[in-house]
Amino acid sequence: MTGDYNTIPSEDAIKNIMLSLFDDLWIVNDICQKIIDPLNINGYTFDSLHLSKRIDYIFKLKSQNFTEQIKFNCEIQVVSTLSSNHRPVVLNFDLL
């Protein structure tokens, strides 16, 4: 599941509800390699001009063994752009 959830990771909607069923692919280190912008090491996605929050996510079901379904080329990153007030979170991977 992906999208703009308009809530930060420490709020109940993410911390208690989403993370009980899903893994946040930005913080799970053993699935995908993070491509980190040195100016945005926290993966903030909002506001594009003055980054201060991470409110856009890519989640996977905890019950899915994602690592067995993908090849080695799995990368997640927040793309630096001013096309929107949010910066997109992008996941690239190859299926087996």
HELIX and SHEET records of a PDB file:
HELIX    1   1 ASP A   12  ASP A   12  1                                   1    
HELIX    2   2 ALA A   13  MET A   18  3                                   6    
HELIX    3   3 LEU A   19  LEU A   21  1                                   3    
HELIX    4   4 PHE A   66  GLU A   68  5                                   3    
SHEET    1   A 3 THR A   2  ASP A   4  0                                        
SHEET    2   A 3 ASP A  56  LEU A  61 -1                                        
SHEET    3   A 3 PHE A  22  ASP A  24 -1                                        
SHEET    1   B 3 GLN A  33  ILE A  35  0                                        
SHEET    2   B 3 GLU A  75  VAL A  78  1                                        
SHEET    3   B 3 VAL A  89  ASN A  92 -1                                        
END                                                                             
